[in-house]
């Protein structure tokens, strides 16, 4: 399975973040730090899911003894 949709998802997240900050009067740094932390956790979760899936696929493709 290819991840062709990933650039579209990242562009959507980035555009929603930029538009929110554009219309905000004065963005609070606490919200920006919390949002950055949540984004980091989201990216790490995607990475872990991808690595687990890849590991399972490699294990399934191994010949049995």
MDAnalysis code that builds the backbone (N, CA, C; Angstrom):
import MDAnalysis as mda
import numpy as np

u = mda.Universe.empty(195, n_residues=65, atom_resindex=np.repeat(np.arange(65), 3), trajectory=True)
u.add_TopologyAttr("name", ["N", "CA", "C"] * 65)
u.add_TopologyAttr("resid", np.arange(1, 66))
u.add_TopologyAttr("resname", ["UNK", "UNK", "UNK", "UNK", "UNK", "UNK", "UNK", "UNK", "UNK", "UNK", "UNK", "UNK", "UNK", "UNK", "UNK", "UNK", "UNK", "UNK", "UNK", "UNK", "UNK", "UNK", "UNK", "UNK", "UNK", "UNK", "UNK", "UNK", "UNK", "UNK", "UNK", "UNK", "UNK", "UNK", "UNK", "UNK", "UNK", "UNK", "UNK", "UNK", "UNK", "UNK", "UNK", "UNK", "UNK", "UNK", "UNK", "UNK", "UNK", "UNK", "UNK", "UNK", "UNK", "UNK", "UNK", "UNK", "UNK", "UNK", "UNK", "UNK", "UNK", "UNK", "UNK", "UNK", "UNK"])
u.atoms.positions = np.array([
    [0.843, -1.180, 0.000],
    [0.000, 0.000, 0.000],
    [0.884, 1.238, 0.000],
    [0.649, 2.092, -0.945],
    [1.425, 3.323, -1.015],
    [0.757, 4.400, -0.177],
    [1.552, 5.315, 0.292],
    [1.031, 6.418, 1.104],
    [0.894, 7.661, 0.236],
    [0.092, 7.566, -0.823],
    [-0.095, 8.693, -1.733],
    [-0.903, 9.820, -1.102],
    [-1.707, 9.492, -0.111],
    [-2.572, 10.493, 0.506],
    [-1.863, 11.313, 1.576],
    [-0.678, 10.904, 1.996],
    [0.009, 11.579, 3.095],
    [0.311, 13.049, 2.812],
    [0.793, 13.444, 1.621],
    [0.999, 14.881, 1.376],
    [-0.287, 15.692, 1.481],
    [-1.399, 15.123, 1.047],
    [-2.677, 15.841, 1.146],
    [-3.088, 16.033, 2.600],
    [-2.856, 15.026, 3.422],
    [-3.194, 15.132, 4.847],
    [-2.315, 16.178, 5.518],
    [-1.024, 16.152, 5.223],
    [-0.115, 17.128, 5.826],
    [-0.440, 18.545, 5.366],
    [-0.798, 18.706, 4.100],
    [-1.177, 20.019, 3.592],
    [-2.449, 20.519, 4.272],
    [-3.403, 19.635, 4.501],
    [-4.637, 20.015, 5.189],
    [-4.358, 20.444, 6.621],
    [-3.519, 19.677, 7.330],
    [-3.175, 20.049, 8.707],
    [-2.440, 21.382, 8.751],
    [-1.513, 21.584, 7.835],
    [-0.749, 22.827, 7.803],
    [-1.638, 24.014, 7.468],
    [-2.516, 23.850, 6.487],
    [-3.382, 24.967, 6.105],
    [-4.378, 25.313, 7.200],
    [-4.884, 24.305, 7.910],
    [-5.809, 24.611, 9.007],
    [-5.084, 25.304, 10.150],
    [-3.839, 24.927, 10.400],
    [-3.066, 25.579, 11.458],
    [-2.755, 27.021, 11.091],
    [-2.324, 27.242, 9.860],
    [-1.979, 28.593, 9.422],
    [-3.210, 29.484, 9.403],
    [-4.341, 28.964, 8.921],
    [-5.556, 29.779, 8.880],
    [-6.046, 30.112, 10.282],
    [-5.892, 29.197, 11.214],
    [-6.292, 29.466, 12.594],
    [-5.420, 30.557, 13.198],
    [-4.114, 30.485, 12.955],
    [-3.215, 31.503, 13.500],
    [-3.413, 32.851, 12.814],
    [-3.834, 32.839, 11.564],
    [-4.056, 34.089, 10.837],
    [-5.229, 34.864, 11.412],
    [-6.304, 34.163, 11.749],
    [-7.500, 34.827, 12.244],
    [-7.481, 35.050, 13.751],
    [-6.492, 34.529, 14.438],
    [-6.409, 34.725, 15.889],
    [-5.878, 36.128, 16.178],
    [-6.394, 36.741, 17.218],
    [-5.940, 38.087, 17.590],
    [-4.518, 38.020, 18.142],
    [-4.316, 37.174, 19.123],
    [-2.977, 36.979, 19.674],
    [-2.880, 35.528, 20.139],
    [-2.249, 34.674, 19.333],
    [-2.171, 33.258, 19.707],
    [-1.345, 33.074, 20.974],
    [-1.902, 32.339, 21.901],
    [-1.224, 32.085, 23.168],
    [-0.132, 31.036, 22.946],
    [1.012, 31.250, 23.545],
    [2.133, 30.326, 23.353],
    [1.832, 28.952, 23.939],
    [0.998, 28.907, 24.973],
    [0.643, 27.620, 25.573],
    [-0.072, 26.736, 24.561],
    [-1.003, 27.322, 23.816],
    [-1.729, 26.552, 22.811],
    [-0.806, 26.113, 21.680],
    [0.140, 26.959, 21.318],
    [1.067, 26.601, 20.245],
    [1.977, 25.451, 20.674],
    [2.442, 25.477, 21.920],
    [3.293, 24.398, 22.423],
    [2.496, 23.100, 22.528],
    [1.268, 23.197, 23.032],
    [0.414, 22.012, 23.147],
    [0.106, 21.437, 21.762],
    [-0.205, 22.299, 20.806],
    [-0.480, 21.835, 19.446],
    [0.737, 21.196, 18.803],
    [1.908, 21.791, 19.031],
    [3.137, 21.202, 18.501],
    [3.425, 19.841, 19.113],
    [3.176, 19.725, 20.412],
    [3.370, 18.438, 21.083],
    [2.417, 17.378, 20.567],
    [1.163, 17.768, 20.368],
    [0.184, 16.815, 19.831],
    [0.537, 16.402, 18.407],
    [1.017, 17.346, 17.622],
    [1.431, 17.026, 16.255],
    [2.620, 16.066, 16.261],
    [3.560, 16.271, 17.170],
    [4.709, 15.379, 17.289],
    [4.268, 13.969, 17.679],
    [3.362, 13.871, 18.644],
    [2.859, 12.557, 19.060],
    [2.131, 11.877, 17.905],
    [1.365, 12.652, 17.135],
    [0.649, 12.099, 15.989],
    [1.622, 11.555, 14.945],
    [2.669, 12.301, 14.649],
    [3.664, 11.858, 13.662],
    [4.395, 10.615, 14.162],
    [4.755, 10.579, 15.438],
    [5.434, 9.402, 15.982],
    [4.524, 8.177, 15.977],
    [3.242, 8.369, 16.241],
    [2.298, 7.245, 16.201],
    [2.188, 6.681, 14.790],
    [2.168, 7.552, 13.793],
    [2.124, 7.087, 12.400],
    [3.395, 6.321, 12.059],
    [4.537, 6.813, 12.524],
    [5.809, 6.142, 12.261],
    [5.838, 4.751, 12.899],
    [5.404, 4.656, 14.149],
    [5.398, 3.366, 14.844],
    [4.448, 2.396, 14.145],
    [3.275, 2.871, 13.766],
    [2.320, 2.018, 13.055],
    [2.920, 1.509, 11.744],
    [3.593, 2.385, 11.011],
    [4.205, 1.993, 9.743],
    [5.305, 0.953, 9.965],
    [6.134, 1.142, 10.983],
    [7.227, 0.199, 11.252],
    [6.694, -1.155, 11.711],
    [5.645, -1.164, 12.528],
    [5.051, -2.430, 12.963],
    [4.466, -3.166, 11.761],
    [3.769, -2.434, 10.895],
    [3.180, -3.048, 9.708],
    [4.257, -3.633, 8.797],
    [5.346, -2.885, 8.633],
    [6.445, -3.367, 7.787],
    [7.096, -4.605, 8.396],
    [7.267, -4.621, 9.713],
    [7.859, -5.764, 10.388],
    [6.980, -7.004, 10.252],
    [5.675, -6.822, 10.385],
    [4.760, -7.956, 10.238],
    [4.791, -8.478, 8.807],
    [4.838, -7.586, 7.833],
    [4.892, -8.025, 6.436],
    [6.172, -8.799, 6.146],
    [7.292, -8.353, 6.696],
    [8.548, -9.076, 6.489],
    [8.502, -10.442, 7.158],
    [7.877, -10.518, 8.332],
    [7.787, -11.781, 9.057],
    [6.864, -12.763, 8.333],
    [5.781, -12.257, 7.766],
    [4.849, -13.131, 7.050],
    [5.498, -13.687, 5.785],
    [6.331, -12.908, 5.135],
    [6.951, -13.339, 3.876],
    [8.109, -14.312, 4.069],
    [8.556, -14.516, 5.315],
    [9.641, -15.466, 5.552],
    [9.135, -16.892, 5.333],
    [9.968, -17.744, 4.742],
    [9.539, -19.144, 4.572],
    [9.535, -19.875, 5.917],
    [8.607, -20.785, 6.072],
    [8.539, -21.558, 7.317],
    [9.516, -22.716, 7.246],
    [9.974, -23.152, 8.410],
    [10.955, -24.243, 8.466],
    [10.260, -25.569, 8.610],
])
